[in-house]
Amino acid sequence: MSGSSAAGWGPFEAIRGLRPDGVIPQVTPIRRLLPDVPTEQDPYAAAQAALAPLASAVRPGARIAVTAGSRGIHDLVVVVRAAVDWLRAAGAEPFVVPAMGSHGGATADGQREMLAGLGVTAESVGCPIEATMETVVLGNLPDGTPVHHDALAAKADGVLLVNRVKPHTDFHGPVESGLAKILAIGLGNHAGAAALHAGGIPSLGGAIEAAARVVIAQGKILGGLAIVENMLERTAAVELVAADGIADAAETALLQRAGSLMGRLPFDELDVLVVDEMGKDKSGTGMDTNVLGRCWVHGIPEFESPSIAAISVHRLSAASHGNASGLGLADVIPARLLEQIDLRASYVNALTSGAGGARRSRLPMVLEDDAAAVLAAVTMSGRRDWSELRLARIRDTLSPNELMVTPALLTEAAERFDLEIAGTARDLTDASGSLGGWQDDDDVGSGKE
């Protein structure tokens, strides 16, 4: 977004003037101890083994579309490559199709770019990447809503879904984010995503299930490779869900497993949460609402915990390609992040998601730099005595188990068996106004541009 230079701004000094005695305490790195975390050591082999039951369903020469979405799944490239290799060994002709609704600015080129940003290229997965925004309508829901399906997938001889199964950021039900969603919304492209979201969040879960069943009834869905990740955002399991188990009990069981493994903040109450980076590769809402404890779908927080008074977020991931949908979950940002935003990509995605998506894309307060943004968040947190400030910093909502915390939280952490100190105390921001480094004597993860 051009024209947002911070040169000559004065809000920072104005805020400092409100609390000339206010000094933000130093922060200390801590990490959550996670013994016995279930982890799949060889996701490639696990994916290929999971596909074995499909051997009789793949005929030689069949063109099979393999889905790839817009999320930053840790082993996405590995699992897609495994699926492509397995299909080719079975005699099929696989190709990858983006399955991400309206993301990438709702253009075929934009979606190819998003996949490339996630490492999914023709070279990395070993087959062509084919993309289109065109759809065919396969039927209608009982209320008349059309069920759109990607035109390339519709022309294929079969479709193999690949996606992570996890709790959704807006609603909870028997089926949330996973195979049914990538089938109904991801492969629905812009038109399909808009149609299903038009009924609002309360009806979205049911619409996804119903639309997925309409597509499955066409007989071309081979099944879905479901990736379940652990609280370290590493693959815990790769399992095949048969077509008749998608949007049904088999997918629900995986969702429950994923929910039990999901990473969350180790504190229920914070004055300030500093998030280094947000983006569509992190969550559909830029920052996972299950981690933040706020959703704003109806203009109010909709989670009981955690309770966070103020949130600052400091940059947009490169893989988002300017899509800052979900930025309104934050209260304050530095001007640098404003420069990273592509309004068209952000608004197309937000409006496709309905009223909730539009509300979450409102612009937070904008300050000169990281230091000013944090200071503003602290000021609005309601904490009178800053020596008692409960502030935590995380890299992104995919990484809630590694934090930097102020002394008030460090004292609490020291009394817990599941948390350990991982470094020495340091200033949250440096002399230039940028967030400091995560490692001792190192700027790795510093957030500096």
C-alpha positions as CSV (number, residue, x, y, z in Angstrom):
1,M,0.0,0.0,0.0
2,S,1.8,3.1,-1.2
3,G,1.7,6.4,0.5
4,S,2.0,5.1,4.1
5,S,5.6,6.3,4.9
6,A,6.2,6.8,8.6
7,A,8.5,9.7,7.9
8,G,7.6,12.7,10.2
9,W,5.0,10.8,12.2
10,G,4.4,11.9,15.8
11,P,2.1,9.3,17.4
12,F,5.0,7.4,19.0
13,E,6.2,10.5,20.9
14,A,2.6,11.3,21.8
15,I,2.2,7.8,23.4
16,R,5.5,8.1,25.2
17,G,4.2,11.4,26.6
18,L,1.3,9.6,28.2
19,R,3.6,7.5,30.2
20,P,7.0,9.1,30.5
21,D,7.8,6.7,33.4
22,G,6.7,3.7,31.5
23,V,9.4,1.2,30.6
24,I,8.5,-2.1,28.9
25,P,10.2,-4.9,30.9
26,Q,12.7,-7.1,29.3
27,V,11.7,-10.4,27.8
28,T,13.1,-13.9,28.3
29,P,12.8,-16.8,25.8
30,I,10.9,-19.8,27.2
31,R,9.6,-23.0,25.6
32,R,7.0,-25.6,26.4
33,L,8.3,-29.1,27.1
34,L,6.4,-31.6,25.1
35,P,7.4,-35.2,25.9
36,D,6.1,-38.1,23.8
37,V,4.8,-35.9,20.9
38,P,3.5,-38.3,18.2
39,T,5.5,-37.7,15.1
40,E,5.6,-39.5,11.7
41,Q,9.3,-39.9,10.9
42,D,8.8,-40.7,7.2
43,P,5.7,-38.9,5.8
44,Y,6.6,-39.9,2.2
45,A,6.5,-43.6,3.1
46,A,3.4,-43.2,5.2
47,A,1.5,-41.5,2.4
48,Q,2.5,-44.2,-0.1
49,A,1.5,-46.9,2.3
50,A,-1.8,-45.2,3.0
51,L,-2.7,-45.1,-0.7
52,A,-2.4,-48.9,-1.2
53,P,-6.2,-49.6,-0.9
54,L,-6.7,-47.4,-4.0
55,A,-4.6,-49.7,-6.2
56,S,-7.7,-51.3,-7.8
57,A,-9.4,-47.9,-8.4
58,V,-6.7,-46.4,-10.6
59,R,-6.6,-47.6,-14.2
60,P,-3.6,-47.1,-16.5
61,G,-3.6,-43.8,-18.3
62,A,-6.1,-42.2,-16.1
63,R,-5.7,-38.4,-15.5
64,I,-5.8,-37.9,-11.8
65,A,-6.0,-34.4,-10.2
66,V,-4.2,-34.0,-6.9
67,T,-5.1,-31.1,-4.7
68,A,-2.8,-28.6,-3.0
69,G,-4.2,-25.8,-0.8
70,S,-2.9,-22.5,0.4
71,R,-1.8,-23.4,4.0
72,G,1.7,-23.8,5.2
73,I,1.5,-27.5,6.0
74,H,4.9,-28.7,7.1
75,D,5.1,-31.8,4.8
76,L,2.8,-30.6,2.0
77,V,5.4,-31.0,-0.7
78,V,6.5,-34.4,0.6
79,V,3.0,-35.8,0.8
80,V,1.9,-34.4,-2.6
81,R,5.1,-35.8,-4.2
82,A,4.4,-39.2,-2.6
83,A,0.9,-39.2,-4.0
84,V,2.1,-38.2,-7.5
85,D,4.8,-40.9,-7.5
86,W,2.4,-43.5,-6.3
87,L,-0.2,-42.6,-8.9
88,R,2.4,-42.7,-11.7
89,A,3.7,-46.0,-10.5
90,A,0.1,-47.3,-10.7
91,G,0.0,-46.2,-14.4
92,A,-1.9,-42.9,-13.9
93,E,-1.1,-39.5,-15.2
94,P,-1.2,-37.2,-12.2
95,F,-1.3,-33.4,-12.2
96,V,-1.7,-30.9,-9.3
97,V,-4.6,-28.4,-9.1
98,P,-4.7,-25.5,-6.7
99,A,-7.6,-25.9,-4.3
100,M,-7.8,-22.7,-2.4
101,G,-11.2,-21.0,-3.2
102,S,-10.6,-17.3,-3.7
103,H,-7.0,-17.1,-2.5
104,G,-4.2,-15.8,-4.7
105,G,-6.4,-12.8,-5.7
106,A,-8.9,-15.3,-7.2
107,T,-6.8,-15.7,-10.3
108,A,-5.2,-18.8,-11.8
109,D,-1.7,-17.2,-11.9
110,G,-2.1,-15.9,-8.3
111,Q,-2.9,-19.4,-7.1
112,R,0.1,-20.8,-9.0
113,E,2.3,-18.2,-7.3
114,M,0.9,-19.1,-3.9
115,L,1.7,-22.8,-4.5
116,A,5.2,-21.8,-5.6
117,G,5.6,-19.8,-2.4
118,L,4.8,-23.0,-0.4
119,G,7.3,-25.0,-2.4
120,V,4.8,-26.7,-4.6
121,T,6.2,-26.5,-8.2
122,A,6.2,-28.9,-11.1
123,E,9.8,-29.7,-10.2
124,S,9.2,-30.3,-6.5
125,V,6.2,-32.6,-6.9
126,G,7.2,-34.2,-10.2
127,C,4.1,-33.4,-12.3
128,P,2.4,-30.4,-14.1
129,I,0.6,-27.7,-12.1
130,E,-2.7,-26.9,-13.8
131,A,-4.9,-24.0,-12.7
132,T,-8.1,-22.3,-13.6
133,M,-10.8,-20.2,-12.0
134,E,-13.5,-21.8,-14.2
135,T,-16.0,-24.1,-12.6
136,V,-18.9,-26.4,-13.5
137,V,-22.0,-26.7,-11.3
138,L,-22.6,-30.2,-10.2
139,G,-25.8,-29.7,-8.4
140,N,-27.5,-27.6,-5.7
141,L,-28.0,-27.7,-2.0
142,P,-31.6,-28.0,-0.6
143,D,-31.7,-24.2,-0.3
144,G,-30.8,-23.8,-3.9
145,T,-27.1,-22.9,-3.4
146,P,-25.1,-24.1,-6.4
147,V,-22.2,-26.5,-5.9
148,H,-19.3,-25.4,-8.0
149,H,-16.4,-27.7,-8.9
150,D,-13.0,-26.8,-10.5
151,A,-13.4,-27.4,-14.3
152,L,-10.0,-29.1,-14.6
153,A,-10.8,-31.5,-11.8
154,A,-14.2,-32.1,-13.3
155,K,-12.6,-33.2,-16.6
156,A,-10.1,-35.5,-14.9
157,D,-10.8,-39.2,-14.6
158,G,-10.4,-39.0,-10.8
159,V,-9.5,-36.6,-8.0
160,L,-7.2,-37.4,-5.0
161,L,-7.6,-34.9,-2.1
162,V,-4.6,-33.9,0.0
163,N,-5.1,-31.6,3.0
164,R,-4.4,-31.1,6.7
165,V,-7.3,-31.9,9.1
166,K,-7.6,-29.4,11.9
167,P,-10.1,-27.3,13.9
168,H,-11.6,-24.4,11.9
169,T,-11.0,-20.8,12.8
170,D,-14.7,-19.7,12.7
171,F,-17.0,-22.6,13.6
172,H,-17.0,-26.0,15.3
173,G,-18.8,-29.1,14.2
174,P,-18.3,-32.7,13.1
175,V,-16.4,-31.6,10.1
176,E,-14.2,-28.4,10.0
177,S,-11.0,-27.8,8.1
178,G,-9.9,-30.8,6.1
179,L,-10.9,-33.0,3.3
180,A,-14.5,-31.9,2.9
181,K,-13.5,-28.3,3.0
182,I,-10.8,-28.5,0.4
183,L,-13.3,-30.4,-1.8
184,A,-16.3,-28.1,-1.3
185,I,-14.6,-24.7,-1.0
186,G,-11.0,-25.2,-2.2
187,L,-12.1,-26.9,-5.5
188,G,-15.1,-24.7,-5.7
189,N,-12.7,-21.8,-6.6
190,H,-13.9,-18.3,-6.2
191,A,-17.5,-18.9,-7.2
192,G,-17.9,-21.9,-5.0
193,A,-16.3,-20.4,-2.0
194,A,-18.5,-17.3,-2.3
195,A,-21.6,-19.3,-2.7
196,L,-21.1,-21.5,0.4
197,H,-19.9,-18.5,2.6
198,A,-22.9,-16.4,1.5
199,G,-25.2,-18.0,4.1
200,G,-22.9,-16.9,6.9
201,I,-20.8,-18.7,9.5
202,P,-23.6,-20.4,11.4
203,S,-24.5,-22.4,8.2
204,L,-21.0,-22.9,6.8
205,G,-20.2,-26.2,8.4
206,G,-23.4,-27.8,7.2
207,A,-23.0,-26.3,3.7
208,I,-19.4,-27.7,3.4
209,E,-20.6,-31.2,4.4
210,A,-23.6,-31.1,2.0
211,A,-21.6,-29.7,-0.9
212,A,-18.9,-32.3,-0.4
213,R,-21.4,-35.0,-0.6
214,V,-22.8,-33.6,-3.9
215,V,-19.3,-33.8,-5.4
216,I,-18.6,-37.2,-4.0
217,A,-21.8,-38.5,-5.6
218,Q,-20.4,-37.9,-9.0
219,G,-18.1,-40.9,-8.4
220,K,-14.7,-39.3,-9.3
221,I,-13.3,-38.7,-5.8
222,L,-10.8,-41.5,-5.1
223,G,-10.4,-40.5,-1.5
224,G,-8.3,-38.1,0.6
225,L,-4.9,-38.2,2.2
226,A,-5.4,-36.5,5.5
227,I,-2.4,-35.0,7.3
228,V,-2.7,-34.6,11.0
229,E,-0.1,-32.4,12.6
230,N,1.1,-32.3,16.2
231,M,1.6,-29.3,18.6
232,L,5.0,-28.7,17.0
233,E,3.4,-28.4,13.6
234,R,5.1,-31.5,12.4
235,T,3.3,-34.5,10.8
236,A,1.8,-36.9,13.4
237,A,0.1,-39.1,10.8
238,V,-0.9,-39.4,7.2
239,E,-4.0,-41.5,6.6
240,L,-6.3,-42.3,3.7
241,V,-10.0,-41.5,4.1
242,A,-12.2,-43.3,1.6
243,A,-14.6,-41.2,-0.4
244,D,-17.6,-42.3,1.7
245,G,-15.7,-41.3,4.9
246,I,-15.2,-37.7,3.8
247,A,-17.7,-35.3,5.5
248,D,-18.6,-38.3,7.6
249,A,-17.4,-40.3,10.7
250,A,-13.9,-41.1,9.4
251,E,-13.1,-37.4,8.9
252,T,-14.7,-36.5,12.2
253,A,-12.5,-39.0,14.1
254,L,-9.4,-37.4,12.5
255,L,-10.6,-33.9,13.4
256,Q,-11.0,-35.0,17.1
257,R,-7.4,-36.4,17.0
258,A,-6.1,-33.2,15.4
259,G,-7.8,-31.0,18.1
260,S,-6.2,-33.0,20.9
261,L,-2.8,-32.4,19.3
262,M,-3.2,-28.8,18.5
263,G,-0.6,-26.3,19.9
264,R,-2.0,-23.5,22.1
265,L,-0.6,-20.7,24.2
266,P,0.6,-21.9,27.6
267,F,-1.1,-18.9,29.3
268,D,-4.9,-18.2,29.6
269,E,-4.6,-14.5,30.3
270,L,-2.3,-11.9,28.6
271,D,-2.1,-8.2,28.6
272,V,-0.3,-8.1,25.2
273,L,0.6,-10.7,22.6
274,V,3.3,-9.7,20.1
275,V,3.0,-11.7,16.9
276,D,6.0,-11.4,14.6
277,E,4.3,-12.6,11.4
278,M,0.8,-13.4,10.1
279,G,-0.2,-14.8,6.7
280,K,-2.5,-17.1,4.7
281,D,0.2,-19.8,5.0
282,K,-0.2,-19.7,8.7
283,S,-4.0,-19.7,8.9
284,G,-7.1,-18.9,6.8
285,T,-7.5,-15.9,9.1
286,G,-3.8,-14.9,9.0
287,M,-3.5,-15.8,12.6
288,D,-5.3,-18.8,14.0
289,T,-8.3,-17.7,16.1
290,N,-8.0,-20.9,18.2
291,V,-4.6,-19.6,19.4
292,L,-5.6,-16.0,19.8
293,G,-8.9,-16.6,21.5
294,R,-10.7,-14.0,19.4
295,C,-12.7,-14.4,16.2
296,W,-14.6,-11.1,15.7
297,V,-17.1,-12.8,13.3
298,H,-19.9,-11.0,15.0
299,G,-17.9,-8.0,16.1
300,I,-17.0,-9.5,19.5
301,P,-14.6,-12.0,20.9
302,E,-16.1,-15.5,20.7
303,F,-13.7,-17.7,22.6
304,E,-13.6,-18.1,26.4
305,S,-9.8,-18.4,26.5
306,P,-7.2,-17.3,26.1
307,S,-8.1,-13.7,27.1
308,I,-5.7,-11.2,25.4
309,A,-6.2,-7.5,26.0
310,A,-4.2,-6.2,23.0
311,I,-2.4,-7.8,20.0
312,S,0.3,-6.4,17.8
313,V,1.4,-8.1,14.6
314,H,4.5,-7.0,12.8
315,R,4.8,-8.3,9.3
316,L,3.0,-10.2,6.6
317,S,4.5,-13.5,5.3
318,A,6.0,-13.5,1.8
319,A,3.9,-16.6,1.0
320,S,0.7,-14.5,1.5
321,H,1.5,-12.4,-1.6
322,G,0.0,-9.3,0.0
323,N,-3.2,-11.0,1.3
324,A,-3.7,-9.6,4.7
325,S,-7.2,-11.0,5.3
326,G,-7.6,-11.4,9.0
327,L,-5.5,-8.3,9.9
328,G,-8.4,-6.9,11.9
329,L,-7.7,-9.6,14.6
330,A,-4.8,-7.3,15.6
331,D,-5.1,-4.0,17.5
332,V,-2.0,-2.3,16.2
333,I,0.7,-2.8,13.5
334,P,3.9,-1.0,12.4
335,A,3.7,1.1,9.1
336,R,6.0,-1.4,7.5
337,L,3.3,-4.0,7.4
338,L,1.0,-1.5,5.7
339,E,3.4,-1.4,2.8
340,Q,3.1,-5.2,2.4
341,I,-0.6,-5.3,1.8
342,D,-2.2,-6.0,-1.6
343,L,-5.7,-4.6,-1.0
344,R,-7.3,-6.4,-4.0
345,A,-6.1,-9.8,-2.9
346,S,-7.1,-9.1,0.7
347,Y,-10.5,-7.8,0.0
348,V,-11.4,-10.5,-2.6
349,N,-10.6,-13.1,0.0
350,A,-12.3,-11.2,2.8
351,L,-15.5,-10.5,1.0
352,T,-15.7,-14.1,-0.3
353,S,-15.6,-15.2,3.3
354,G,-18.7,-13.1,4.1
355,A,-19.4,-10.6,6.9
356,G,-16.9,-12.2,9.3
357,G,-14.1,-12.1,6.9
358,A,-14.8,-8.5,6.1
359,R,-14.9,-7.5,9.8
360,R,-11.6,-9.3,10.3
361,S,-10.0,-7.2,7.5
362,R,-10.5,-3.8,9.1
363,L,-7.3,-1.8,9.5
364,P,-5.8,-1.7,13.0
365,M,-4.0,1.3,14.5
366,V,-0.8,2.0,12.5
367,L,2.4,3.2,14.3
368,E,5.9,4.1,13.0
369,D,7.8,1.0,13.8
370,D,7.8,-2.2,16.0
371,A,8.7,-0.3,19.1
372,A,5.8,2.2,18.7
373,A,3.4,-0.6,17.9
374,V,4.3,-2.6,21.0
375,L,4.1,0.6,23.1
376,A,0.7,1.3,21.8
377,A,-0.5,-2.2,22.6
378,V,0.8,-2.0,26.1
379,T,-0.8,1.4,26.6
380,M,-4.2,0.0,25.5
381,S,-3.9,-3.2,27.6
382,G,-5.2,-1.6,30.8
383,R,-2.2,-2.6,32.9
384,R,-1.4,0.3,35.2
385,D,1.8,-1.1,36.7
386,W,4.0,-2.1,33.8
387,S,6.3,-4.0,36.1
388,E,3.5,-6.5,36.3
389,L,2.9,-6.6,32.5
390,R,1.9,-10.0,31.2
391,L,3.4,-9.7,27.7
392,A,4.3,-12.6,25.4
393,R,5.9,-12.7,22.0
394,I,5.5,-15.5,19.4
395,R,6.8,-15.9,15.9
396,D,3.4,-16.8,14.5
397,T,0.3,-18.7,15.6
398,L,1.8,-21.9,14.2
399,S,4.5,-21.6,16.9
400,P,2.8,-21.0,20.3
401,N,5.2,-23.2,22.2
402,E,8.2,-20.9,21.9
403,L,7.7,-17.5,23.5
404,M,9.4,-14.5,24.9
405,V,7.8,-13.3,28.1
406,T,8.1,-10.5,30.6
407,P,9.1,-11.2,34.3
408,A,5.4,-11.5,35.5
409,L,5.0,-14.5,33.2
410,L,8.5,-15.8,33.7
411,T,7.8,-16.1,37.5
412,E,4.7,-18.2,36.6
413,A,6.6,-20.3,34.1
414,A,9.3,-21.1,36.7
415,E,6.7,-22.8,38.8
416,R,5.4,-25.0,36.0
417,F,6.8,-28.4,35.0
418,D,5.9,-28.0,31.4
419,L,7.8,-24.8,30.7
420,E,11.6,-24.1,30.7
421,I,13.8,-21.0,30.2
422,A,15.4,-21.1,26.8
423,G,17.7,-18.0,26.8
424,T,18.6,-14.8,28.6
425,A,16.7,-11.6,29.2
426,R,16.9,-8.9,26.5
427,D,15.1,-5.8,25.3
428,L,12.0,-6.6,23.2
429,T,13.1,-4.0,20.6
430,D,16.5,-2.6,19.6
431,A,17.8,0.9,19.2
432,S,16.4,1.1,15.6
433,G,12.9,0.3,16.8
434,S,12.8,-3.2,15.4
435,L,12.0,-6.4,17.2
436,G,15.1,-8.0,18.7
437,G,16.5,-11.4,18.0
438,W,15.2,-14.7,19.3
439,Q,18.5,-16.3,20.0
440,D,21.3,-15.1,22.2
441,D,23.8,-13.0,20.1
442,D,21.8,-13.8,17.0
443,D,19.2,-12.0,14.9
444,V,17.6,-15.2,13.6
445,G,13.8,-14.6,13.6
446,S,14.3,-11.0,14.5
447,G,11.7,-9.7,12.1
448,K,14.1,-7.2,10.6
449,E,13.4,-6.5,7.0
